[in-house]
Amino acid sequence: MLVDKKADLAGPGIGTYEEIERVLPDDYRSLLTPRETQRAVMAAKEFIEDGLCRELGLMMVTVPLIVEADSGVNDYLDRDGSRTPIQFHISNDRNLHPVEAQVVQAATKWKRLALQQFGMAPGEGLCTDMRAVRKDYFLDHDHSAYVDQWDWERTITVENRSLSFLTDVVQRIWKVIKGAERHVQHLFPKLRDPRYPDLPDELTFLHAEEILDMFPDLPRKQRETAILQRYPGVFIYGIGWTLADGYPHEMRAPDYDDWVTETTSAGGKPMHGLNGDILVWNPVTKRRHELSSMGIRVNAETLRQQLEITGQLDFLKYPYHRAIVSGDVPLSVGGGIGQSRTYMALLKKAHIGEVSVTVWPKILKEICARKNIFVLE
């Protein structure tokens, strides 16, 4: 079981298509046609962007698709370096002034710098319609190499660096997602189907340590599956800190979310971490379904702590990390909400390829065709 726990830490990247064949339902019929699906996607997108800006005090801004390789701004997603960005050489003027560039994997770090660039005061922030490429994902029913997210970031004060503040932010986001569900069901009443329950009205908030206490022998994904059968929508605090079994709930990069700050659970138990994930139960695939990862960001002190824990103090040479240490970027809270993942949940879809266009291996397309899943190409 310990081997299973260790293998389960880094998130997506390992799987088999035999397993995907078992996961995808045999009796699937999309509630919407492909054309209706696109109309519903666009309606949900507009509703959610407007709602996030209203609830969190954000404004929509442009976001980079590529960044300079030596800026330290790209997101490495986890701490073991297993998911690397696409890098390429821009020769420019016959290589006299070349640029080494990378395709972003997420806009996590860029957003925090952008708060300063746009002069965002505490309580103000930005939201992006972010597109990225993550080439090291295993391509299954809810992971693709193409990533679309509402990547958002908001300036905060020192006093806001607390679980209560984070919880309020999560509840505001959930209010928007539930509103979007009602909106698309009003536009497309056929989405109200008794086979597929709606998202819960409220999330259940639990710490990763509390979930481990409930299911001590299960690896992380199985723990999440078990807890979601009890509570169909959860926010899990404290992802990245090493738990009582010697493993983190999931590995997190050391330079964006704060997963070392000491906190206390509702029951008074010492905990760590000012971050977390929103997960829901997918009644179509009968699987765990992650919608969002977010957190209060590292400050100068916790950045150093986390880099030391992960053996990555050399990152302090990068402009992004130096800016945090010197206080040249504001304190912030932020996250990424998966757009296509959210559309899947709202529109009762079995496969992410039903709501977004990307590339898939031939074997997966054949599995989907056998199961009556219309994958966009």
C-alpha positions in Angstrom: 0.0 0.0 0.0 2.9 2.4 0.7 4.1 1.9 -2.8 0.6 2.7 -4.1 0.6 5.9 -2.0 4.0 7.0 -3.3 2.9 6.4 -6.9 -0.2 8.4 -6.4 1.4 11.7 -5.3 2.2 13.5 -8.5 -1.3 13.6 -9.9 -2.0 12.9 -13.6 0.6 11.2 -15.8 0.2 7.5 -15.3 -2.7 5.3 -16.4 -3.8 2.7 -18.9 -6.5 2.6 -21.6 -7.8 -0.6 -20.2 -8.7 1.4 -17.1 -10.3 4.2 -19.2 -12.4 1.6 -21.0 -13.7 0.5 -17.6 -14.3 4.0 -16.3 -16.3 5.4 -19.3 -20.0 4.3 -19.1 -21.4 1.8 -21.5 -24.9 3.3 -21.6 -23.9 6.9 -22.2 -26.2 9.3 -24.2 -25.2 13.0 -24.1 -28.1 15.1 -22.9 -27.1 17.8 -25.4 -26.3 17.6 -29.1 -22.8 18.9 -30.2 -24.3 22.2 -31.3 -26.3 22.6 -28.1 -23.2 21.7 -26.1 -21.3 24.6 -27.7 -24.1 27.1 -27.0 -24.2 25.9 -23.4 -20.4 26.1 -23.0 -20.4 29.7 -24.2 -23.4 30.6 -22.0 -21.6 29.1 -19.0 -18.3 30.8 -19.8 -19.9 34.3 -19.9 -21.8 33.7 -16.7 -18.8 32.4 -14.8 -16.4 35.1 -15.9 -18.9 37.8 -15.0 -19.6 36.1 -11.7 -16.0 35.7 -10.7 -15.3 39.3 -11.4 -18.3 40.5 -9.4 -17.8 38.2 -6.4 -14.0 38.6 -6.1 -13.5 42.1 -7.3 -11.6 41.0 -10.4 -11.2 42.4 -13.9 -10.5 40.3 -17.1 -7.0 40.8 -18.5 -4.9 39.3 -21.3 -2.5 36.5 -20.4 0.7 35.1 -22.0 0.8 31.9 -23.9 4.7 31.9 -23.9 7.2 33.3 -21.4 11.0 33.6 -21.3 12.7 30.4 -20.1 15.0 32.0 -17.7 12.3 34.2 -16.0 11.2 31.6 -13.5 7.6 32.5 -14.3 6.5 29.2 -15.8 4.7 26.8 -13.6 6.2 23.4 -12.9 3.0 22.1 -11.3 4.6 19.9 -8.7 7.9 19.6 -6.8 9.5 16.6 -8.5 10.1 18.2 -11.9 8.3 15.4 -13.8 6.1 17.7 -15.8 8.3 20.0 -17.9 7.2 22.8 -20.2 7.6 22.9 -24.0 10.7 25.0 -24.7 11.8 26.4 -28.1 14.3 28.8 -29.6 13.3 32.0 -31.3 16.2 32.9 -33.5 14.9 36.4 -34.1 17.4 38.5 -36.2 19.7 35.7 -37.4 20.4 34.7 -33.8 21.9 38.1 -32.9 19.1 38.7 -30.3 17.5 35.3 -29.8 15.0 34.4 -27.1 14.6 31.1 -25.3 10.9 30.7 -24.7 8.5 28.2 -23.1 4.8 27.5 -23.5 3.1 28.2 -20.2 1.7 25.3 -18.2 -0.3 27.7 -16.0 -0.3 31.4 -15.3 0.2 31.0 -11.6 3.3 33.0 -11.2 2.7 35.5 -14.0 -0.6 36.6 -12.4 1.1 37.6 -9.2 3.6 39.8 -11.0 0.7 41.2 -13.1 -1.0 42.4 -9.9 1.9 44.8 -9.5 1.9 45.6 -13.2 -1.8 46.6 -13.2 -1.6 48.4 -9.8 -4.1 46.1 -8.0 -4.8 47.3 -4.4 -6.0 44.9 -1.7 -9.4 43.6 -2.6 -8.7 44.0 -6.3 -7.5 41.4 -8.7 -7.5 39.9 -12.2 -9.0 37.0 -14.1 -7.7 35.5 -17.2 -9.0 33.2 -20.0 -5.8 31.1 -19.8 -4.7 28.6 -22.4 -1.7 26.3 -21.8 -0.1 23.0 -22.9 0.9 20.2 -20.5 2.6 17.6 -22.6 3.3 15.2 -19.8 -0.3 14.3 -18.9 -1.7 10.9 -19.5 -4.6 11.6 -21.9 -7.8 10.2 -20.4 -11.4 11.3 -19.9 -10.6 14.4 -17.9 -7.0 15.3 -18.7 -5.8 16.6 -22.0 -2.6 18.2 -23.2 -4.6 21.3 -23.9 -5.5 23.2 -20.8 -8.1 26.0 -20.4 -8.5 27.7 -17.0 -9.9 30.8 -15.4 -6.6 31.7 -13.8 -7.3 34.4 -11.2 -5.3 36.4 -8.6 -6.3 38.9 -6.0 -4.2 41.2 -3.8 -4.6 40.7 -0.1 -3.4 42.0 3.2 -1.3 40.3 5.9 -4.5 39.8 7.9 -6.1 38.0 5.0 -3.5 35.1 5.3 -5.9 32.8 7.1 -8.1 29.8 6.6 -11.2 31.8 7.3 -10.4 34.2 4.5 -9.6 31.3 2.1 -12.8 29.6 3.0 -14.8 32.8 2.2 -13.2 33.0 -1.2 -14.0 29.4 -2.0 -17.6 29.9 -1.0 -17.9 32.9 -3.3 -16.4 30.8 -6.2 -18.9 28.0 -5.5 -21.8 30.4 -5.5 -20.8 31.4 -9.1 -20.5 27.8 -10.2 -23.9 26.9 -8.8 -25.3 29.9 -10.4 -23.9 28.8 -13.7 -25.5 25.4 -13.3 -28.9 27.0 -12.7 -28.3 29.3 -15.7 -27.5 26.5 -18.2 -30.4 24.4 -16.9 -32.8 27.3 -17.5 -31.5 27.5 -21.1 -31.5 23.7 -21.6 -34.1 22.1 -19.4 -33.1 18.6 -20.6 -30.0 18.9 -18.4 -32.3 18.3 -15.4 -32.0 14.5 -15.5 -32.7 12.3 -12.4 -29.8 10.0 -13.3 -27.3 12.8 -12.8 -27.8 14.8 -9.5 -27.0 18.4 -9.5 -23.9 19.8 -7.8 -24.4 20.2 -4.0 -25.6 23.6 -2.8 -22.6 23.9 -0.4 -19.1 22.4 -0.3 -17.9 20.4 2.7 -14.5 21.7 4.0 -12.0 19.1 5.3 -8.3 19.1 5.8 -6.2 16.5 4.0 -5.1 15.2 7.5 -8.7 14.7 8.5 -9.4 12.7 5.3 -6.3 10.6 6.0 -7.6 9.9 9.5 -10.8 8.6 8.0 -9.1 6.4 5.4 -5.6 5.7 6.6 -4.9 2.8 4.3 -6.0 4.3 1.1 -3.8 6.2 -1.4 -4.8 9.8 -2.2 -7.1 9.3 -5.2 -9.0 6.4 -3.4 -9.3 8.6 -0.3 -10.8 11.4 -2.5 -13.2 8.9 -4.1 -14.3 7.6 -0.8 -14.9 11.0 0.8 -16.9 12.2 -2.3 -19.3 9.3 -1.9 -20.0 10.7 1.5 -19.9 14.4 0.5 -20.4 15.0 -3.2 -18.6 18.3 -3.2 -15.5 19.0 -1.0 -12.7 21.5 -0.5 -9.6 19.8 0.8 -7.2 22.1 2.8 -3.5 21.6 3.2 -2.3 20.0 0.0 1.5 19.7 -0.2 2.4 19.3 3.5 3.7 15.9 4.6 0.9 14.1 6.5 1.0 11.6 9.4 1.6 8.7 7.0 4.8 10.3 5.7 3.4 11.5 2.4 1.7 14.7 1.2 -1.9 14.4 0.0 -0.4 15.4 -3.4 2.8 17.1 -4.3 2.7 20.8 -4.8 5.3 23.1 -6.2 7.1 25.1 -3.5 6.8 28.6 -5.0 3.1 29.5 -5.4 0.7 28.0 -2.8 1.5 28.3 0.9 1.4 24.7 2.3 3.6 25.1 5.4 1.8 27.8 7.5 0.5 26.3 10.7 -3.3 26.3 11.1 -5.9 24.6 13.3 -8.8 22.4 12.2 -12.3 23.1 13.3 -11.8 20.5 16.0 -8.7 22.2 17.3 -6.2 19.8 15.7 -2.9 21.4 14.5 -2.7 21.5 10.7 -0.7 23.0 7.9 -1.4 24.8 4.7 -3.4 27.8 3.4 -4.4 26.1 0.1 -6.7 23.4 -1.3 -8.7 21.9 -4.1 -12.4 21.8 -5.0 -13.5 18.3 -6.0 -16.9 17.0 -6.9 -18.5 13.6 -7.6 -19.1 13.0 -11.4 -22.3 11.0 -11.5 -21.7 10.2 -15.2 -18.3 8.5 -14.8 -18.8 7.7 -11.1 -15.4 9.2 -10.4 -13.7 12.0 -8.5 -13.6 15.2 -10.5 -11.3 18.1 -9.7 -12.5 21.5 -10.6 -10.1 23.9 -9.1 -6.8 24.3 -7.2 -6.2 27.5 -5.3 -4.5 29.0 -2.3 -3.0 31.9 -0.4 0.4 32.4 -2.0 3.8 32.2 -0.4 5.3 35.2 1.3 9.1 35.7 1.7 9.3 33.5 4.7 7.2 30.6 3.5 8.8 30.6 0.1 12.2 30.0 1.7 10.8 27.3 4.0 9.2 25.4 1.1 12.2 25.8 -1.2 14.3 24.4 1.6 12.0 21.5 2.3 12.0 20.5 -1.4 15.8 21.1 -1.9 15.2 23.9 -4.5 16.8 27.0 -2.8 18.6 27.6 -6.1 15.2 28.9 -7.4 16.0 32.1 -5.5 18.2 33.1 -8.4 15.1 33.7 -10.6 13.6 37.2 -10.9 10.1 36.0 -9.8 11.4 34.5 -6.6 13.7 37.4 -5.8 10.7 39.7 -6.2 8.8 37.8 -3.5 11.7 37.8 -1.1 12.2 41.5 -1.6 8.5 42.3 -1.3 8.3 43.8 -4.8 5.1 41.8 -5.5 2.0 42.0 -3.4 0.6 39.3 -1.1 -2.1 37.5 -2.9 -4.6 34.6 -3.1 -5.3 32.9 -6.4 -6.2 29.8 -8.3 -7.1 28.1 -11.5 -10.6 26.8 -12.3 -10.6 24.3 -15.1 -13.0 25.6 -17.7 -13.6 22.3 -19.6 -13.7 20.4 -16.3 -16.4 22.7 -15.1 -18.4 22.4 -18.3 -18.2 18.6 -18.0 -19.8 18.9 -14.5 -22.4 21.4 -15.6 -23.4 19.6 -18.8 -23.2 16.1 -17.4 -20.5 15.0 -19.8 -18.4 11.8 -19.8 -15.4 13.1 -21.6 -13.5 16.4 -21.6 -13.2 16.1 -25.4 -16.9 16.7 -25.7 -16.5 20.3 -24.6 -13.0 21.3 -25.9 -11.0 20.5 -29.0 -7.5 19.0 -28.8 -5.6 15.9 -29.9 -6.2 12.4 -28.7 -4.5 9.1 -29.4 -6.3 6.7 -31.8 -7.0 4.2 -29.1 -8.9 6.7 -26.9 -11.0 7.9 -29.9 -11.9 4.3 -30.7 -12.9 3.7 -27.1 -15.1 6.8 -27.1 -16.7 5.8 -30.4 -17.7 2.4 -29.0 -19.3 4.1 -26.0 -21.2 6.7 -28.0 -19.1 9.6 -26.8 -18.8 12.4 -29.4 -15.2 13.7 -29.1 -14.6 17.0 -30.9 -11.7 17.1 -33.5 
